[in-house]
Amino acid sequence: MKTLPRLSQRSNCLPFFAVFFIFIFHEFFSLWTCAEEEPSMLYSSLIRRAQEVSSQSIFELPPLATWKKQLPEKRRKWLEMLGLDPLPPRTDLNVTITGTLDRGSYVVEKMHFQPTPGCRIAANLYLPKEIKGKLPSIVYVCGHSRRGKFHYQLHPRWFAEHGYVAMILDPIQVGENSGIHHGTYSKDWWHWYSQGYSPAGIEVWAAMRAADYLQSRPEVDAERLGITGLSGGGTISWFTGAADPRFKVIVPCCQTGNMYQHIRDRTIDGHCDCTYWVNTYGWDFPDLASLIAPRALLVGAATEDVLFRPYAFRDLIHRARQLFILYGCEEKIDLVEAVTPHGYSPKMRIAVFNWFEKYLKGSDRLVTDDIAENPEKDKDLAVYKEMKPPVEDKLKDVDKSFIPLPGLPELKNKEEWEKYQGQCLIKLQDVTFRQVPKVINVPEYSCRRQGQTSSHQFRTYEFHSEPGMLIRAQLAIPLGFLRPYPLVVGAMQPDARSPFCAKGAGNSSISTNSGGYACVEVRGTGGSSIGPGIEWTARRAYPIVGQTYYERKTLDLLTAIKTLREETNIGDIVVYGRGAEAAVAIYAALLDPGIKEIVLQDPVVTHWNGGPEFLNVLKVGDLPHNLALAYPRPITFIGKMPKEYEWTKKCYDSRGEGPKIRVIEQQEKWSQYSKN
């Protein structure tokens, strides 16, 4: 039970309101401090990173001339993060019209087209019945209502009835389209991050190809293109508007927030994968708005939207407005809010329609009429007789092919290999480990003695690998062993019961006759362990701020190694990894050339099939290829070498270093390679 702070005897003469004020302050402070507590240390560090990303987004603007010079490279980076750099070939769209509806004042053409060969997008094209001259056109991108374009049909109809050509597209996995947009959300396809794939990429490309088609139509004014949509369609409106300058008016509805909100409030839990891009460069939504300026941008939002909170969408508009002011066109950005839940409201729709009338049609006429009811039956608007694409449609597997990935290189001579090796290591640093400092400084740390046994003395190191992320390293120092002694360092296994006596990494038997060992309680283990209720969120949240769960574990391991090197008698550092943590050991070694050897036991063999995720890593190579980048450092497999790593061995063999890859039966058989 809480009590008032005790007052001195003289305080008894204080008026009642003073005592009341102290009580209120005490209660408020207690509530405030409780509110600041986070569910876990790991998630707190994520929130900190999200706050950093959101607070830095277009915070400082250069002079306009400088900004314009920077714009092409910024847009290229945006396309890269969508998987669209370079843009795919603009192949034949193979537009197929499967039916036409004449509704008196407007006509509907039912069609499908192929933005990339074999991948079909179902669409309806709405046109005014009477057409005079060339008309402005709208690409309407649907939200993720199960019915897709059928659910949103009244909006393109409104546009057709008011003098526009409007093309409405089904999203991936929705309406009459195949494909998957719930990869990490419901299938644990963490390899999407390793590919650098988001389903947003194919959806943006489909919208861009829809623009290609509209511009080819004789009824359409190619210079007056707009894009809009709600919810998931709001996302693709944002993304496409930032990617393609041909769209002169962009109106995303009920899909505007920032990374801080998505992580702090865990609204990410309500979003599928196409809400986000592969955030290699650590951007936020204001950066997308900055690629749209000075084109006309209206954001529709709902204050009671459980997915997008007012503090986030208002901050976005405030930041973006500064760039529009710099361009001298503040009037071309605006926000319309309705006190409603997620979804359209009459107020929002009327604002949207008037925005297009003003900035796409060039009309000052005030629109007051909303959408009409009496929707068509789904079967009447259906593109396919069975309301689903043919079995040979490739959209269902587009995630496997949309991002071009390198194959294994031809084995070259030593000089060519070393050049190629250097290029790959640079690319890994640029696209996968951008958030890991190239030079890790020794952090402030504490060290405690933890007693000893007949064979080892134990110590605990504590430090922060990043602000707020406390990491412990348990060190076992061999007694009666020559100094300096080699040290085998491993990341703690997620299922390890305890790091007691440095045994949580699974490498404690390795140094029976060969030196010391250490267990690093990387995030998600030991003192920062998390359960499934937060791990799923964290693994989906890290990539939207330019990191991944396993990339952060790698940072923790590298920082621990940097700290342990301060120990006077430690000699060569060897990294050990088992299971998924083998990937952490491999990449730690690639980022730290001072690591002398890699020891692997039952290692994971691929980043595919839900393997440990590292942003864009498959754009360099899969694990057997990337392990070979450690050449010519020694690699030891304990138990057996998985067949997938035979390529690594072949790579070493071809360069005369085959003996440096060895297989030993058990940990106790390990001994350090001679120093040469």
matplotlib code that plots the C-alpha trace (Angstrom):
import matplotlib.pyplot as plt

x = [0.0, 1.4, 1.7, 2.3, 5.8, 6.3, 6.4, 8.3, 6.5, 6.6, 5.0, 1.8, 1.1, 1.1, -2.2, -4.2, -3.7, 0.1, -0.2, -2.7, -0.2, 2.6, 0.2, -0.8, 2.9, 3.9, 1.1, 1.8, 5.5, 4.8, 2.5, 5.0, 7.9, 5.7, 4.6, 8.3, 9.1, 9.3, 8.4, 12.0, 15.5, 15.7, 12.5, 13.5, 16.6, 14.4, 12.2, 15.3, 16.4, 12.9, 12.9, 16.3, 15.1, 11.9, 13.4, 16.2, 13.9, 14.3, 15.0, 17.5, 17.1, 19.9, 19.4, 16.9, 19.6, 21.5, 18.4, 17.6, 21.1, 20.7, 17.2, 18.2, 20.4, 17.7, 15.2, 17.6, 18.1, 14.3, 13.9, 16.8, 14.9, 11.8, 13.8, 13.5, 17.0, 17.6, 14.0, 12.8, 12.5, 9.3, 8.2, 4.9, 2.0, 0.0, -3.2, -6.2, -9.7, -12.2, -15.4, -17.0, -20.0, -21.9, -23.6, -25.0, -22.8, -19.7, -18.1, -16.1, -13.4, -12.5, -8.9, -5.6, -2.1, 1.5, 3.8, 6.5, 6.2, 3.8, 2.6, -1.0, -2.7, -6.5, -8.0, -11.1, -10.8, -13.6, -14.2, -16.8, -19.3, -18.9, -15.3, -14.3, -10.5, -7.9, -8.8, -6.9, -6.4, -6.2, -4.5, -6.6, -4.7, -6.8, -6.5, -6.5, -10.2, -10.5, -12.7, -10.1, -11.4, -15.0, -15.0, -13.6, -15.5, -17.5, -14.4, -13.2, -16.9, -17.1, -14.0, -15.4, -18.7, -16.7, -14.6, -11.6, -10.2, -9.7, -7.9, -8.4, -5.9, -6.2, -3.2, -1.1, -3.0, -6.3, -9.4, -8.5, -4.7, -2.5, 0.7, 1.7, 1.9, 1.9, 5.4, 6.9, 3.5, 2.0, 4.6, 7.9, 9.5, 12.3, 14.4, 12.5, 14.7, 17.8, 16.6, 15.9, 12.3, 9.1, 5.8, 5.5, 8.0, 5.9, 2.8, 4.6, 5.9, 2.3, 1.1, 3.9, 3.0, -0.6, 0.5, 2.4, -0.9, -3.0, -0.5, -0.9, -4.7, -6.0, -8.5, -5.8, -3.7, -0.3, 0.8, -2.1, -1.7, -2.8, -2.7, -4.8, -6.0, -7.0, -5.1, -2.8, -3.7, -2.6, 0.8, 1.2, 0.1, 2.9, 5.5, 4.6, 4.3, 7.8, 9.2, 7.6, 7.5, 4.9, 2.2, 1.4, -1.1, -0.7, -3.4, -2.7, -5.6, -5.4, -1.9, 0.3, 2.5, 6.2, 8.5, 8.5, 4.8, 4.8, 7.4, 6.5, 2.8, 3.4, 1.1, 3.5, 1.6, -1.4, 0.4, 1.3, 4.7, 3.9, 3.4, 7.2, 10.1, 13.5, 15.0, 18.6, 19.2, 17.2, 14.4, 11.0, 7.8, 8.8, 11.6, 9.0, 7.1, 10.3, 10.5, 7.0, 7.5, 6.7, 3.9, 0.5, 0.2, -2.9, -2.9, -6.3, -6.3, -8.6, -8.0, -9.4, -7.4, -5.8, -3.0, -2.0, -2.0, -2.5, 0.8, 2.6, 0.7, 0.7, 4.5, 5.0, 3.0, 4.8, 8.2, 7.2, 5.6, 9.0, 10.3, 7.1, 7.8, 11.3, 9.9, 7.5, 4.4, 3.1, -0.5, 0.3, 0.5, -2.3, -3.9, -7.6, -8.6, -11.9, -12.8, -13.5, -11.9, -9.7, -11.5, -13.1, -15.5, -17.6, -15.4, -12.3, -13.7, -15.0, -11.6, -9.9, -12.2, -11.7, -7.9, -7.9, -10.3, -8.0, -4.5, -5.2, -8.1, -7.3, -10.8, -11.9, -15.4, -16.3, -17.4, -20.0, -21.4, -20.1, -20.0, -23.3, -24.4, -25.8, -22.5, -22.1, -22.2, -18.7, -19.3, -20.2, -16.9, -14.8, -12.0, -11.9, -14.8, -13.7, -12.7, -9.1, -6.1, -5.0, -2.8, 0.2, 0.1, 3.6, 2.5, 2.0, 5.8, 6.9, 8.8, 11.3, 12.2, 11.4, 14.8, 17.7, 20.3, 23.9, 24.8, 28.0, 31.0, 33.3, 36.4, 39.2, 42.9, 44.0, 44.4, 41.0, 39.4, 41.0, 39.7, 36.2, 36.4, 37.2, 34.2, 31.9, 33.1, 32.5, 29.0, 28.2, 29.2, 27.1, 23.9, 23.7, 25.8, 25.4, 24.3, 27.4, 30.3, 33.3, 35.5, 33.9, 35.4, 36.0, 32.8, 32.8, 32.7, 32.8, 34.5, 33.8, 35.7, 33.4, 35.6, 37.4, 37.5, 40.5, 40.8, 39.4, 39.0, 35.7, 34.9, 31.8, 32.1, 29.2, 28.9, 26.4, 26.7, 24.4, 22.6, 20.4, 21.4, 23.3, 25.3, 27.2, 30.2, 31.2, 34.9, 36.6, 40.4, 42.4, 44.7, 48.2, 48.1, 50.7, 50.1, 48.8, 46.1, 43.7, 40.1, 37.1, 34.1, 30.5, 27.1, 24.8, 22.3, 18.7, 17.6, 20.5, 19.2, 22.0, 25.3, 26.7, 30.5, 30.4, 28.7, 25.7, 27.3, 27.9, 31.7, 32.9, 34.4, 36.5, 39.2, 39.9, 43.4, 43.5, 42.9, 39.9, 36.3, 33.7, 29.9, 28.4, 24.8, 23.8, 20.4, 17.5, 19.5, 20.4, 19.5, 17.7, 15.7, 12.4, 9.4, 7.4, 5.0, 7.7, 10.2, 7.9, 7.3, 11.0, 12.1, 9.6, 10.4, 14.2, 14.2, 11.9, 14.7, 17.5, 18.6, 17.8, 17.6, 20.6, 22.6, 22.2, 23.4, 26.4, 27.0, 26.8, 29.3, 31.7, 31.5, 32.2, 35.2, 36.5, 36.0, 37.6, 40.7, 41.4, 42.2, 45.9, 46.6, 44.2, 45.9, 44.2, 40.4, 38.4, 34.7, 32.4, 28.8, 26.2, 22.9, 21.6, 24.3, 26.8, 25.7, 26.5, 30.0, 30.6, 29.6, 31.5, 34.6, 34.0, 33.6, 36.6, 39.7, 41.5, 39.5, 41.8, 39.6, 35.9, 34.6, 31.2, 29.1, 25.8, 25.7, 22.7, 23.4, 21.2, 19.4, 16.4, 13.5, 13.2, 17.0, 18.6, 17.8, 20.4, 19.2, 20.0, 22.7, 21.6, 22.4, 26.0, 25.6, 24.2, 26.1, 28.5, 29.6, 29.9, 31.9, 34.4, 35.0, 36.9, 39.7, 42.5, 41.6, 41.1, 37.6, 36.8, 33.7, 32.9, 31.1, 30.7, 30.7, 27.2, 27.3, 26.2, 29.7, 31.5, 31.5, 33.4, 36.0, 36.3, 37.0, 39.8, 41.2, 41.4, 43.6, 45.9, 44.5, 42.4, 44.1, 42.8, 39.2, 39.1, 36.5, 37.1, 34.9, 34.3, 35.1, 37.8, 39.8, 40.1, 43.5, 44.5, 46.2, 49.8, 50.3, 51.5]
y = [0.0, 3.4, 6.1, 9.8, 11.0, 11.7, 15.4, 17.0, 18.4, 21.9, 20.7, 20.1, 23.8, 23.5, 24.1, 21.0, 21.8, 21.5, 18.0, 17.2, 18.4, 16.2, 13.2, 13.9, 14.4, 11.1, 9.2, 10.8, 10.1, 6.4, 6.0, 7.8, 5.6, 2.5, 3.6, 3.9, 0.3, -2.0, -5.6, -6.7, -5.3, -6.6, -4.9, -1.7, -1.6, -2.1, 0.8, 3.0, 2.2, 2.9, 6.2, 7.0, 6.2, 8.2, 11.2, 11.5, 11.1, 14.3, 16.2, 18.6, 19.7, 21.1, 24.0, 23.1, 22.9, 20.4, 18.4, 18.2, 16.9, 14.2, 13.1, 10.7, 8.7, 8.7, 7.4, 4.7, 3.6, 3.5, 1.3, -0.9, -1.4, -2.5, -5.0, -2.8, -1.6, -2.2, -2.1, -5.4, -5.5, -3.9, -7.0, -7.4, -6.9, -9.5, -7.7, -10.0, -8.5, -11.2, -9.3, -5.8, -4.4, -1.4, 0.4, 3.4, 6.2, 4.1, 0.9, -1.8, -3.8, -7.0, -7.9, -9.4, -8.4, -9.6, -7.1, -9.7, -12.8, -15.4, -13.4, -12.3, -9.3, -9.2, -5.8, -3.9, -0.8, 1.8, 4.4, 7.1, 6.0, 9.3, 10.4, 13.8, 14.4, 12.8, 12.1, 12.0, 8.5, 6.8, 3.6, 2.4, -0.1, -2.2, -2.9, -6.5, -7.2, -10.8, -9.7, -7.2, -5.1, -6.3, -4.7, -1.4, -1.2, 1.9, 4.1, 3.5, 3.7, 7.2, 8.2, 6.9, 8.8, 12.0, 12.0, 9.8, 6.5, 4.3, 1.0, -1.1, -3.9, -6.9, -7.2, -10.3, -13.1, -11.1, -11.2, -13.1, -13.0, -15.8, -15.3, -14.8, -11.6, -13.2, -14.8, -13.9, -13.0, -16.5, -18.8, -18.0, -17.3, -15.3, -15.9, -13.1, -10.7, -12.6, -12.3, -8.6, -9.4, -7.7, -8.5, -4.7, -4.8, -6.8, -4.8, -1.5, -3.0, -4.0, -0.5, 1.0, -1.4, -0.5, 3.1, 1.9, 0.4, 3.5, 5.7, 3.5, 4.0, 6.6, 7.9, 8.8, 11.9, 10.4, 13.4, 13.2, 10.0, 9.6, 6.8, 6.1, 3.3, 2.4, 0.4, -2.0, 0.1, 3.2, 1.5, 0.8, 4.4, 5.7, 3.3, 3.7, 7.5, 7.6, 5.2, 6.6, 10.4, 9.9, 9.9, 13.6, 13.1, 10.6, 10.0, 7.2, 6.5, 4.9, 3.6, 6.4, 6.1, 5.8, 3.1, 4.3, 3.9, 0.4, -0.9, 1.1, 0.3, -3.1, -2.2, -4.2, -7.2, -6.2, -5.7, -8.2, -8.1, -5.7, -2.9, -2.5, -2.4, -4.0, -1.1, -1.4, 2.4, 2.9, 5.1, 6.1, 7.2, 10.9, 9.9, 8.5, 11.8, 13.6, 11.6, 12.7, 16.5, 18.7, 16.6, 16.8, 14.6, 14.2, 11.8, 10.4, 9.2, 8.0, 9.1, 5.8, 3.6, 0.9, 0.4, 4.1, 6.5, 10.3, 11.2, 9.3, 10.5, 14.1, 14.0, 12.6, 15.4, 18.0, 16.7, 16.4, 19.8, 21.4, 20.1, 21.3, 24.7, 24.5, 23.9, 26.8, 24.7, 24.1, 24.0, 20.7, 18.6, 18.2, 15.8, 15.0, 13.3, 11.7, 10.6, 7.1, 3.6, 2.2, 2.7, 5.3, 7.9, 10.3, 13.2, 11.4, 10.4, 13.9, 15.3, 12.7, 13.4, 17.2, 16.7, 14.8, 17.4, 20.2, 18.7, 16.1, 17.5, 21.1, 22.0, 24.4, 22.9, 21.7, 18.1, 17.2, 13.9, 10.7, 7.2, 5.6, 2.3, -0.7, -2.5, -5.1, -8.8, -10.2, -12.8, -10.0, -8.2, -11.4, -11.6, -15.4, -17.8, -19.6, -16.4, -17.5, -17.5, -20.5, -23.1, -22.1, -18.6, -17.7, -15.1, -17.8, -18.3, -14.8, -14.5, -17.1, -15.3, -11.6, -10.7, -11.8, -13.6, -14.5, -18.1, -19.7, -18.2, -20.1, -21.2, -18.8, -18.5, -17.2, -13.6, -13.3, -15.1, -12.6, -9.7, -11.2, -12.1, -8.5, -7.2, -9.7, -8.6, -5.0, -5.8, -7.7, -4.6, -2.3, -4.3, -6.6, -5.2, -1.4, -1.1, -2.8, -0.4, -1.2, -0.6, -1.7, 0.2, -1.5, -0.7, 0.2, -3.1, -4.6, -7.9, -10.2, -13.3, -16.3, -18.8, -21.8, -25.5, -27.8, -27.0, -23.5, -20.1, -18.3, -14.6, -12.7, -9.6, -7.2, -4.4, -2.8, -3.8, -0.8, 1.6, -0.3, -3.8, -5.4, -8.4, -10.9, -13.0, -15.9, -16.7, -20.0, -19.5, -22.7, -23.3, -24.7, -23.8, -21.9, -18.2, -16.7, -19.3, -19.7, -18.8, -20.5, -18.1, -19.0, -17.4, -19.0, -21.4, -20.2, -23.4, -23.6, -23.7, -21.7, -20.0, -21.3, -21.9, -20.6, -23.8, -22.3, -22.1, -25.8, -25.4, -26.2, -29.6, -28.0, -26.7, -29.8, -29.8, -26.7, -23.5, -21.4, -21.1, -18.4, -18.2, -14.9, -14.3, -12.7, -11.1, -13.5, -15.7, -15.7, -12.5, -11.1, -14.3, -13.7, -16.0, -16.6, -13.8, -11.2, -13.1, -13.1, -9.4, -8.7, -10.7, -8.8, -5.4, -5.5, -5.4, -2.3, -0.3, -1.8, -4.7, -8.3, -10.5, -12.5, -9.5, -8.0, -11.3, -11.0, -7.5, -8.8, -11.5, -9.1, -6.7, -9.5, -10.6, -7.0, -6.9, -10.3, -9.3, -6.9, -9.9, -10.0, -13.7, -14.4, -15.2, -16.3, -16.0, -18.8, -18.6, -21.6, -22.0, -24.7, -24.8, -21.4, -19.7, -21.2, -18.4, -15.8, -17.3, -17.3, -13.6, -12.5, -14.0, -12.3, -8.9, -9.4, -10.5, -11.0, -14.1, -17.0, -19.9, -21.0, -24.1, -25.4, -28.2, -29.3, -26.0, -24.5, -24.9, -22.2, -18.9, -20.4, -22.3, -19.9, -20.0, -17.3, -14.0, -11.4, -8.5, -8.9, -11.6, -13.8, -11.0, -11.9, -15.7, -18.5, -19.9, -22.3, -19.5, -16.9, -19.3, -19.6, -15.8, -16.6, -18.0, -18.8, -19.0, -22.5, -24.0, -27.1, -29.2, -31.2, -34.6, -34.3, -31.7, -31.3, -32.0, -28.4, -27.2, -29.5, -26.4, -24.5, -27.3, -27.5, -23.7, -24.1, -27.1, -25.2, -22.6, -25.1, -24.6, -27.8, -29.0, -25.9, -27.4, -30.4, -32.7, -34.1, -36.6, -34.6, -31.4, -33.0, -33.7, -30.1, -28.4, -25.1, -24.9, -23.8, -20.1, -19.5]
z = [0.0, -0.9, 1.8, 1.7, 2.2, 5.9, 6.8, 9.6, 12.6, 11.3, 8.1, 10.0, 9.6, 5.8, 4.2, 3.1, -0.6, -0.2, 1.3, -1.5, -4.1, -2.7, -2.8, -6.4, -7.5, -5.7, -7.5, -10.9, -10.6, -9.7, -12.7, -15.0, -14.0, -14.4, -17.8, -18.9, -18.0, -21.0, -21.3, -21.9, -22.2, -25.8, -26.8, -25.1, -27.3, -30.3, -29.3, -28.8, -32.3, -33.7, -31.9, -33.4, -37.0, -36.7, -35.0, -37.6, -40.7, -42.8, -39.6, -41.3, -44.9, -47.1, -49.5, -52.3, -55.0, -52.9, -52.2, -56.0, -56.7, -54.0, -55.2, -58.0, -55.6, -52.9, -55.4, -56.5, -52.9, -52.5, -55.5, -54.2, -50.9, -52.9, -54.9, -58.0, -58.7, -61.5, -62.7, -64.1, -67.9, -69.2, -71.0, -72.9, -70.5, -72.4, -71.5, -71.8, -71.7, -70.6, -70.6, -70.7, -68.8, -70.1, -67.2, -69.1, -67.7, -67.5, -68.9, -67.1, -68.9, -67.0, -67.6, -66.4, -67.3, -66.6, -65.0, -65.2, -67.5, -66.3, -63.2, -63.7, -62.0, -62.1, -62.7, -63.7, -65.9, -65.4, -68.2, -68.7, -71.4, -73.2, -73.6, -75.0, -75.3, -73.1, -69.5, -66.2, -64.9, -61.5, -60.4, -57.5, -55.4, -53.0, -49.4, -48.1, -47.8, -48.9, -51.8, -53.1, -56.1, -55.5, -52.0, -53.3, -56.6, -55.7, -55.7, -59.3, -60.3, -58.8, -60.7, -64.0, -63.4, -62.8, -65.9, -65.0, -66.3, -63.2, -63.1, -59.9, -59.1, -56.9, -54.5, -54.2, -52.4, -52.5, -54.7, -57.9, -57.5, -56.2, -54.3, -50.6, -48.7, -45.2, -45.4, -42.1, -40.6, -40.7, -42.3, -40.6, -43.9, -42.3, -45.4, -47.1, -45.2, -46.3, -49.9, -49.6, -50.6, -49.6, -51.4, -51.7, -54.5, -56.9, -55.9, -56.7, -60.0, -60.8, -60.2, -62.3, -65.2, -64.8, -65.4, -68.5, -69.7, -68.9, -70.7, -73.8, -73.9, -76.4, -73.8, -71.3, -70.8, -70.1, -68.0, -65.6, -63.5, -59.9, -57.4, -54.3, -52.0, -48.5, -45.9, -47.8, -50.9, -48.9, -48.4, -52.1, -52.9, -50.7, -52.1, -55.8, -55.5, -54.1, -56.7, -59.9, -60.6, -63.3, -60.6, -60.2, -57.3, -54.5, -51.9, -49.3, -46.9, -43.4, -43.9, -42.5, -39.4, -38.4, -37.3, -33.7, -33.5, -35.1, -32.7, -29.5, -29.8, -31.4, -34.2, -36.4, -35.1, -37.1, -40.4, -43.2, -44.8, -47.7, -45.2, -45.1, -47.4, -46.8, -44.8, -45.7, -45.3, -42.1, -43.6, -42.3, -44.0, -44.0, -46.4, -48.8, -48.6, -49.4, -52.7, -53.6, -53.1, -54.8, -56.3, -54.7, -51.6, -49.4, -46.5, -45.3, -41.7, -38.9, -35.3, -34.0, -36.3, -34.2, -36.7, -37.2, -34.3, -34.7, -33.0, -35.8, -38.9, -37.6, -37.0, -40.5, -42.2, -40.1, -41.2, -44.8, -44.8, -44.2, -47.6, -49.4, -47.9, -49.2, -52.6, -52.2, -52.5, -49.0, -50.3, -52.1, -48.9, -46.5, -44.0, -43.6, -40.3, -39.4, -35.9, -37.1, -36.9, -39.7, -43.0, -45.2, -43.9, -46.0, -44.9, -46.0, -49.4, -50.2, -49.4, -51.6, -54.5, -54.3, -54.1, -57.4, -58.9, -58.0, -58.7, -61.4, -63.3, -62.6, -61.6, -58.8, -58.7, -55.2, -55.2, -52.6, -53.9, -52.3, -53.7, -54.7, -53.4, -55.4, -55.9, -58.6, -57.7, -57.5, -60.2, -62.6, -62.1, -62.0, -64.5, -64.4, -64.8, -61.7, -59.9, -59.6, -62.0, -64.0, -62.3, -64.4, -63.0, -61.6, -59.1, -56.5, -56.4, -57.3, -54.0, -55.2, -58.4, -58.1, -56.4, -58.7, -56.6, -57.6, -58.2, -57.0, -58.7, -60.9, -59.0, -60.1, -59.5, -56.2, -57.3, -58.9, -55.9, -53.4, -55.5, -55.6, -51.9, -51.0, -53.1, -51.3, -47.9, -48.8, -50.0, -46.8, -44.8, -47.0, -47.4, -44.4, -41.6, -42.1, -38.5, -37.1, -36.7, -38.9, -35.9, -32.6, -29.6, -26.3, -24.3, -20.6, -18.8, -15.4, -14.5, -11.5, -10.3, -10.0, -8.3, -9.8, -10.1, -10.4, -14.1, -14.7, -13.1, -14.0, -14.6, -15.7, -17.9, -18.3, -20.9, -23.3, -26.9, -27.7, -25.4, -23.0, -24.2, -21.3, -22.4, -20.2, -21.2, -19.1, -19.3, -18.3, -17.9, -18.0, -15.0, -15.5, -19.2, -21.2, -21.6, -23.8, -24.2, -27.1, -26.3, -28.0, -27.9, -28.7, -28.6, -25.9, -27.3, -27.1, -25.5, -23.0, -19.4, -18.0, -18.8, -15.4, -15.6, -19.2, -20.5, -22.3, -25.7, -26.0, -26.4, -22.9, -23.9, -26.6, -24.4, -22.2, -23.5, -25.6, -23.7, -22.5, -23.5, -23.2, -23.5, -24.6, -23.6, -26.9, -26.9, -26.7, -24.4, -20.7, -19.0, -22.1, -22.9, -24.5, -25.1, -28.3, -27.4, -28.1, -30.3, -33.3, -33.0, -32.5, -35.5, -37.7, -36.1, -36.4, -40.2, -40.4, -38.6, -40.8, -38.6, -37.9, -34.8, -35.8, -37.1, -33.6, -32.0, -34.2, -32.9, -29.3, -30.0, -31.7, -28.8, -26.4, -28.3, -28.3, -24.5, -23.9, -25.8, -22.9, -20.8, -20.4, -21.0, -23.9, -27.2, -30.4, -30.5, -32.1, -32.7, -32.2, -33.4, -33.3, -35.1, -36.1, -34.0, -36.4, -38.8, -36.0, -35.6, -39.4, -39.8, -36.7, -38.2, -41.6, -39.8, -37.5, -39.4, -36.1, -35.4, -36.1, -36.7, -37.1, -35.4, -36.3, -34.9, -36.5, -38.3, -40.2, -43.9, -45.5, -45.0, -46.9, -45.4, -42.5, -41.8, -39.6, -41.2, -42.2, -44.3, -48.0, -47.2, -50.1, -52.5, -51.6, -51.1, -49.0, -46.0, -47.8, -50.2, -47.4, -45.2, -48.0, -47.7, -44.5, -46.7, -45.9, -42.2, -40.7, -40.4, -38.3, -38.3, -35.3, -35.9, -39.6, -42.4, -43.9, -47.7, -48.4, -47.2, -49.7, -52.0, -49.3, -49.0, -52.8, -52.9, -50.3, -52.2, -55.5, -53.8, -52.1, -48.6, -48.4, -45.2, -43.4, -43.5, -41.2, -39.6, -36.1, -34.2, -31.0, -29.2, -27.1, -30.2, -31.1, -30.9, -32.3, -35.7, -35.6, -36.0, -39.5]

ax = plt.figure().add_subplot(projection="3d")
ax.plot(x, y, z, "-o")
ax.set_aspect("equal")
plt.show()
